[in-house]
Amino acid sequence: MNYLIALTLVSAAAAARLENIYLPPNSGSSSGASAGLRTPFGSDSVSSASASSQAEILRYENEIDEQGWHYAYETSDGTKAEQDGRVLPGSVPEEGSLQVSGAFSYIGDDGQTYSVSYTADENGFHPTGDHLPTPPPIPEEILKSLQLTAGNDGQYSSHKSSYDADAGY
């Protein structure tokens, strides 16, 4: 039994060991944004290229108060982001929700600027952007059916049903 416990501990320790190939050289002295990661294949050219092309922060705002939060940043590579949010309390703390709105933009590999604005709340995440796909229009028959259902608060009414042969309109 002791052998089994010792074998389990040795296996867990070996599995949890972090290989040095994932750590930057001199990892003890670097931290934060200056700490790069090396690929497991040993390609140092990627690390040196990304270090020289890092974007600089041009603007940074971060405010948190009782009403909620606001952050914004802009970098030298054309990336921009901004977000406002607040906590909507519920009747008990576990029932509260967040109400968030924001936008971000970046310059793609093709040189175009892509912008997305969004809201997020208890109804989900709703992004909008010219480059995002949109659903096709709802067919007229389905739209009419949805309008009939919505007109009756989602409740079934035999007076509006096409399946009721005895309706006698």
Rosetta constraint file for C-alpha pairs under 8 A:
AtomPair CA 1 CA 5 HARMONIC 6.43 0.50
AtomPair CA 2 CA 6 HARMONIC 6.11 0.50
AtomPair CA 3 CA 7 HARMONIC 6.03 0.50
AtomPair CA 4 CA 8 HARMONIC 6.16 0.50
AtomPair CA 5 CA 9 HARMONIC 6.29 0.50
AtomPair CA 6 CA 10 HARMONIC 6.19 0.50
AtomPair CA 7 CA 11 HARMONIC 6.09 0.50
AtomPair CA 8 CA 12 HARMONIC 6.15 0.50
AtomPair CA 9 CA 13 HARMONIC 6.14 0.50
AtomPair CA 10 CA 14 HARMONIC 6.15 0.50
AtomPair CA 11 CA 15 HARMONIC 6.12 0.50
AtomPair CA 12 CA 16 HARMONIC 6.13 0.50
AtomPair CA 13 CA 17 HARMONIC 6.35 0.50
AtomPair CA 18 CA 22 HARMONIC 7.67 0.50
AtomPair CA 19 CA 23 HARMONIC 7.57 0.50
AtomPair CA 20 CA 24 HARMONIC 7.89 0.50
AtomPair CA 21 CA 38 HARMONIC 6.32 0.50
AtomPair CA 21 CA 39 HARMONIC 6.92 0.50
AtomPair CA 21 CA 40 HARMONIC 5.51 0.50
AtomPair CA 21 CA 42 HARMONIC 7.50 0.50
AtomPair CA 22 CA 37 HARMONIC 5.87 0.50
AtomPair CA 22 CA 38 HARMONIC 5.40 0.50
AtomPair CA 22 CA 39 HARMONIC 6.41 0.50
AtomPair CA 22 CA 40 HARMONIC 6.38 0.50
AtomPair CA 23 CA 27 HARMONIC 6.21 0.50
AtomPair CA 23 CA 36 HARMONIC 7.77 0.50
AtomPair CA 23 CA 37 HARMONIC 5.69 0.50
AtomPair CA 23 CA 38 HARMONIC 6.32 0.50
AtomPair CA 24 CA 35 HARMONIC 6.65 0.50
AtomPair CA 24 CA 36 HARMONIC 5.80 0.50
AtomPair CA 24 CA 37 HARMONIC 5.31 0.50
AtomPair CA 24 CA 38 HARMONIC 5.91 0.50
AtomPair CA 26 CA 30 HARMONIC 6.70 0.50
AtomPair CA 27 CA 31 HARMONIC 7.37 0.50
AtomPair CA 27 CA 35 HARMONIC 7.19 0.50
AtomPair CA 30 CA 34 HARMONIC 6.28 0.50
AtomPair CA 30 CA 35 HARMONIC 5.21 0.50
AtomPair CA 31 CA 35 HARMONIC 4.86 0.50
AtomPair CA 36 CA 47 HARMONIC 6.82 0.50
AtomPair CA 37 CA 47 HARMONIC 7.35 0.50
AtomPair CA 38 CA 42 HARMONIC 6.73 0.50
AtomPair CA 38 CA 43 HARMONIC 7.21 0.50
AtomPair CA 38 CA 44 HARMONIC 6.86 0.50
AtomPair CA 38 CA 47 HARMONIC 6.69 0.50
AtomPair CA 39 CA 43 HARMONIC 6.25 0.50
AtomPair CA 39 CA 44 HARMONIC 7.87 0.50
AtomPair CA 43 CA 47 HARMONIC 7.59 0.50
AtomPair CA 44 CA 48 HARMONIC 6.43 0.50
AtomPair CA 45 CA 49 HARMONIC 6.05 0.50
AtomPair CA 46 CA 50 HARMONIC 6.09 0.50
AtomPair CA 47 CA 51 HARMONIC 6.19 0.50
AtomPair CA 48 CA 52 HARMONIC 6.54 0.50
AtomPair CA 49 CA 53 HARMONIC 6.40 0.50
AtomPair CA 50 CA 54 HARMONIC 6.08 0.50
AtomPair CA 55 CA 75 HARMONIC 5.97 0.50
AtomPair CA 55 CA 76 HARMONIC 5.31 0.50
AtomPair CA 55 CA 77 HARMONIC 5.56 0.50
AtomPair CA 56 CA 75 HARMONIC 5.45 0.50
AtomPair CA 56 CA 76 HARMONIC 5.21 0.50
AtomPair CA 56 CA 77 HARMONIC 7.62 0.50
AtomPair CA 57 CA 73 HARMONIC 7.30 0.50
AtomPair CA 57 CA 74 HARMONIC 6.10 0.50
AtomPair CA 57 CA 75 HARMONIC 4.42 0.50
AtomPair CA 57 CA 76 HARMONIC 6.35 0.50
AtomPair CA 58 CA 73 HARMONIC 7.40 0.50
AtomPair CA 58 CA 74 HARMONIC 5.46 0.50
AtomPair CA 58 CA 75 HARMONIC 5.13 0.50
AtomPair CA 58 CA 76 HARMONIC 6.24 0.50
AtomPair CA 59 CA 72 HARMONIC 7.50 0.50
AtomPair CA 59 CA 73 HARMONIC 5.07 0.50
AtomPair CA 59 CA 74 HARMONIC 5.02 0.50
AtomPair CA 59 CA 75 HARMONIC 6.96 0.50
AtomPair CA 60 CA 71 HARMONIC 7.51 0.50
AtomPair CA 60 CA 72 HARMONIC 5.72 0.50
AtomPair CA 60 CA 73 HARMONIC 4.33 0.50
AtomPair CA 60 CA 74 HARMONIC 6.71 0.50
AtomPair CA 61 CA 70 HARMONIC 7.52 0.50
AtomPair CA 61 CA 71 HARMONIC 5.15 0.50
AtomPair CA 61 CA 72 HARMONIC 5.01 0.50
AtomPair CA 61 CA 73 HARMONIC 6.27 0.50
AtomPair CA 62 CA 69 HARMONIC 7.59 0.50
AtomPair CA 62 CA 70 HARMONIC 5.88 0.50
AtomPair CA 62 CA 71 HARMONIC 4.34 0.50
AtomPair CA 62 CA 72 HARMONIC 6.66 0.50
AtomPair CA 63 CA 69 HARMONIC 5.57 0.50
AtomPair CA 63 CA 70 HARMONIC 5.20 0.50
AtomPair CA 63 CA 71 HARMONIC 6.27 0.50
AtomPair CA 64 CA 68 HARMONIC 5.92 0.50
AtomPair CA 64 CA 69 HARMONIC 4.33 0.50
AtomPair CA 64 CA 70 HARMONIC 6.52 0.50
AtomPair CA 65 CA 69 HARMONIC 6.28 0.50
AtomPair CA 67 CA 86 HARMONIC 6.12 0.50
AtomPair CA 67 CA 87 HARMONIC 7.67 0.50
AtomPair CA 68 CA 84 HARMONIC 7.48 0.50
AtomPair CA 68 CA 85 HARMONIC 5.47 0.50
AtomPair CA 68 CA 86 HARMONIC 3.98 0.50
AtomPair CA 68 CA 87 HARMONIC 6.33 0.50
AtomPair CA 69 CA 83 HARMONIC 7.95 0.50
AtomPair CA 69 CA 84 HARMONIC 5.69 0.50
AtomPair CA 69 CA 85 HARMONIC 5.31 0.50
AtomPair CA 69 CA 86 HARMONIC 6.32 0.50
AtomPair CA 70 CA 82 HARMONIC 7.45 0.50
AtomPair CA 70 CA 83 HARMONIC 5.62 0.50
AtomPair CA 70 CA 84 HARMONIC 4.46 0.50
AtomPair CA 70 CA 85 HARMONIC 6.56 0.50
AtomPair CA 71 CA 82 HARMONIC 5.61 0.50
AtomPair CA 71 CA 83 HARMONIC 5.44 0.50
AtomPair CA 71 CA 84 HARMONIC 6.74 0.50
AtomPair CA 72 CA 80 HARMONIC 7.52 0.50
AtomPair CA 72 CA 81 HARMONIC 5.47 0.50
AtomPair CA 72 CA 82 HARMONIC 4.10 0.50
AtomPair CA 72 CA 83 HARMONIC 6.44 0.50
AtomPair CA 73 CA 80 HARMONIC 5.75 0.50
AtomPair CA 73 CA 81 HARMONIC 5.52 0.50
AtomPair CA 73 CA 82 HARMONIC 6.58 0.50
AtomPair CA 74 CA 78 HARMONIC 7.00 0.50
AtomPair CA 74 CA 79 HARMONIC 5.74 0.50
AtomPair CA 74 CA 80 HARMONIC 4.40 0.50
AtomPair CA 74 CA 81 HARMONIC 6.63 0.50
AtomPair CA 75 CA 79 HARMONIC 5.38 0.50
AtomPair CA 75 CA 80 HARMONIC 6.57 0.50
AtomPair CA 77 CA 107 HARMONIC 7.58 0.50
AtomPair CA 78 CA 105 HARMONIC 7.75 0.50
AtomPair CA 78 CA 106 HARMONIC 5.79 0.50
AtomPair CA 78 CA 107 HARMONIC 6.11 0.50
AtomPair CA 79 CA 104 HARMONIC 7.44 0.50
AtomPair CA 79 CA 105 HARMONIC 5.65 0.50
AtomPair CA 79 CA 106 HARMONIC 4.33 0.50
AtomPair CA 79 CA 107 HARMONIC 6.77 0.50
AtomPair CA 80 CA 104 HARMONIC 5.40 0.50
AtomPair CA 80 CA 105 HARMONIC 5.25 0.50
AtomPair CA 80 CA 106 HARMONIC 6.50 0.50
AtomPair CA 81 CA 102 HARMONIC 7.52 0.50
AtomPair CA 81 CA 103 HARMONIC 5.74 0.50
AtomPair CA 81 CA 104 HARMONIC 4.08 0.50
AtomPair CA 81 CA 105 HARMONIC 6.49 0.50
AtomPair CA 82 CA 102 HARMONIC 5.36 0.50
AtomPair CA 82 CA 103 HARMONIC 5.46 0.50
AtomPair CA 82 CA 104 HARMONIC 6.33 0.50
AtomPair CA 83 CA 100 HARMONIC 7.08 0.50
AtomPair CA 83 CA 101 HARMONIC 5.78 0.50
AtomPair CA 83 CA 102 HARMONIC 4.03 0.50
AtomPair CA 83 CA 103 HARMONIC 6.52 0.50
AtomPair CA 84 CA 100 HARMONIC 5.77 0.50
AtomPair CA 84 CA 101 HARMONIC 5.46 0.50
AtomPair CA 84 CA 102 HARMONIC 6.07 0.50
AtomPair CA 85 CA 98 HARMONIC 6.96 0.50
AtomPair CA 85 CA 99 HARMONIC 5.53 0.50
AtomPair CA 85 CA 100 HARMONIC 4.16 0.50
AtomPair CA 85 CA 101 HARMONIC 6.33 0.50
AtomPair CA 86 CA 98 HARMONIC 5.85 0.50
AtomPair CA 86 CA 99 HARMONIC 5.46 0.50
AtomPair CA 86 CA 100 HARMONIC 6.56 0.50
AtomPair CA 87 CA 96 HARMONIC 7.04 0.50
AtomPair CA 87 CA 97 HARMONIC 5.93 0.50
AtomPair CA 87 CA 98 HARMONIC 4.65 0.50
AtomPair CA 87 CA 99 HARMONIC 6.37 0.50
AtomPair CA 88 CA 96 HARMONIC 5.52 0.50
AtomPair CA 88 CA 97 HARMONIC 5.15 0.50
AtomPair CA 88 CA 98 HARMONIC 5.72 0.50
AtomPair CA 88 CA 99 HARMONIC 6.90 0.50
AtomPair CA 89 CA 93 HARMONIC 6.61 0.50
AtomPair CA 89 CA 95 HARMONIC 7.17 0.50
AtomPair CA 89 CA 96 HARMONIC 4.29 0.50
AtomPair CA 89 CA 97 HARMONIC 6.52 0.50
AtomPair CA 90 CA 94 HARMONIC 7.25 0.50
AtomPair CA 90 CA 95 HARMONIC 4.72 0.50
AtomPair CA 90 CA 96 HARMONIC 4.06 0.50
AtomPair CA 90 CA 97 HARMONIC 7.23 0.50
AtomPair CA 91 CA 95 HARMONIC 6.54 0.50
AtomPair CA 91 CA 96 HARMONIC 7.48 0.50
AtomPair CA 92 CA 96 HARMONIC 7.13 0.50
AtomPair CA 97 CA 121 HARMONIC 7.00 0.50
AtomPair CA 97 CA 122 HARMONIC 6.34 0.50
AtomPair CA 98 CA 120 HARMONIC 7.59 0.50
AtomPair CA 98 CA 121 HARMONIC 5.61 0.50
AtomPair CA 98 CA 122 HARMONIC 7.10 0.50
AtomPair CA 99 CA 119 HARMONIC 7.54 0.50
AtomPair CA 99 CA 120 HARMONIC 5.94 0.50
AtomPair CA 99 CA 121 HARMONIC 4.59 0.50
AtomPair CA 99 CA 122 HARMONIC 7.51 0.50
AtomPair CA 100 CA 119 HARMONIC 5.56 0.50
AtomPair CA 100 CA 120 HARMONIC 5.03 0.50
AtomPair CA 100 CA 121 HARMONIC 6.29 0.50
AtomPair CA 101 CA 117 HARMONIC 7.64 0.50
AtomPair CA 101 CA 118 HARMONIC 5.63 0.50
AtomPair CA 101 CA 119 HARMONIC 4.28 0.50
AtomPair CA 101 CA 120 HARMONIC 6.32 0.50
AtomPair CA 102 CA 117 HARMONIC 5.70 0.50
AtomPair CA 102 CA 118 HARMONIC 5.45 0.50
AtomPair CA 102 CA 119 HARMONIC 6.55 0.50
AtomPair CA 103 CA 115 HARMONIC 7.25 0.50
AtomPair CA 103 CA 116 HARMONIC 5.47 0.50
AtomPair CA 103 CA 117 HARMONIC 3.97 0.50
AtomPair CA 103 CA 118 HARMONIC 6.01 0.50
AtomPair CA 104 CA 115 HARMONIC 5.79 0.50
AtomPair CA 104 CA 116 HARMONIC 5.46 0.50
AtomPair CA 104 CA 117 HARMONIC 6.47 0.50
AtomPair CA 105 CA 113 HARMONIC 6.64 0.50
AtomPair CA 105 CA 114 HARMONIC 5.33 0.50
AtomPair CA 105 CA 115 HARMONIC 4.12 0.50
AtomPair CA 105 CA 116 HARMONIC 6.21 0.50
AtomPair CA 106 CA 113 HARMONIC 5.54 0.50
AtomPair CA 106 CA 114 HARMONIC 5.47 0.50
AtomPair CA 106 CA 115 HARMONIC 6.72 0.50
AtomPair CA 107 CA 111 HARMONIC 5.83 0.50
AtomPair CA 107 CA 112 HARMONIC 5.51 0.50
AtomPair CA 107 CA 113 HARMONIC 4.30 0.50
AtomPair CA 107 CA 114 HARMONIC 6.13 0.50
AtomPair CA 108 CA 112 HARMONIC 5.54 0.50
AtomPair CA 108 CA 113 HARMONIC 6.21 0.50
AtomPair CA 108 CA 114 HARMONIC 6.81 0.50
AtomPair CA 114 CA 129 HARMONIC 7.74 0.50
AtomPair CA 114 CA 131 HARMONIC 7.09 0.50
AtomPair CA 115 CA 129 HARMONIC 5.93 0.50
AtomPair CA 115 CA 130 HARMONIC 7.59 0.50
AtomPair CA 116 CA 127 HARMONIC 6.40 0.50
AtomPair CA 116 CA 128 HARMONIC 5.61 0.50
AtomPair CA 116 CA 129 HARMONIC 4.69 0.50
AtomPair CA 116 CA 130 HARMONIC 7.97 0.50
AtomPair CA 117 CA 127 HARMONIC 5.72 0.50
AtomPair CA 117 CA 128 HARMONIC 5.41 0.50
AtomPair CA 117 CA 129 HARMONIC 6.55 0.50
AtomPair CA 118 CA 125 HARMONIC 7.08 0.50
AtomPair CA 118 CA 126 HARMONIC 5.40 0.50
AtomPair CA 118 CA 127 HARMONIC 4.16 0.50
AtomPair CA 118 CA 128 HARMONIC 6.06 0.50
AtomPair CA 119 CA 125 HARMONIC 5.97 0.50
AtomPair CA 119 CA 126 HARMONIC 5.31 0.50
AtomPair CA 119 CA 127 HARMONIC 6.60 0.50
AtomPair CA 120 CA 124 HARMONIC 5.43 0.50
AtomPair CA 120 CA 125 HARMONIC 4.30 0.50
AtomPair CA 120 CA 126 HARMONIC 6.13 0.50
AtomPair CA 121 CA 125 HARMONIC 6.76 0.50
AtomPair CA 128 CA 132 HARMONIC 6.88 0.50
AtomPair CA 138 CA 142 HARMONIC 6.69 0.50
AtomPair CA 138 CA 143 HARMONIC 6.15 0.50
AtomPair CA 139 CA 143 HARMONIC 6.18 0.50
AtomPair CA 140 CA 144 HARMONIC 6.12 0.50
AtomPair CA 141 CA 145 HARMONIC 6.31 0.50
AtomPair CA 142 CA 146 HARMONIC 6.13 0.50
AtomPair CA 143 CA 147 HARMONIC 6.15 0.50
AtomPair CA 144 CA 148 HARMONIC 6.20 0.50
AtomPair CA 145 CA 149 HARMONIC 6.22 0.50
AtomPair CA 146 CA 150 HARMONIC 5.96 0.50
AtomPair CA 147 CA 151 HARMONIC 5.90 0.50
AtomPair CA 148 CA 152 HARMONIC 6.84 0.50
AtomPair CA 148 CA 160 HARMONIC 7.39 0.50
AtomPair CA 149 CA 153 HARMONIC 6.76 0.50
AtomPair CA 149 CA 154 HARMONIC 5.03 0.50
AtomPair CA 149 CA 155 HARMONIC 6.86 0.50
AtomPair CA 149 CA 156 HARMONIC 7.38 0.50
AtomPair CA 150 CA 154 HARMONIC 5.18 0.50
AtomPair CA 152 CA 156 HARMONIC 7.40 0.50
AtomPair CA 152 CA 157 HARMONIC 7.41 0.50
AtomPair CA 157 CA 161 HARMONIC 6.55 0.50
AtomPair CA 158 CA 164 HARMONIC 6.30 0.50
AtomPair CA 158 CA 167 HARMONIC 7.14 0.50
AtomPair CA 159 CA 164 HARMONIC 7.75 0.50
AtomPair CA 159 CA 167 HARMONIC 6.15 0.50
AtomPair CA 159 CA 169 HARMONIC 7.81 0.50
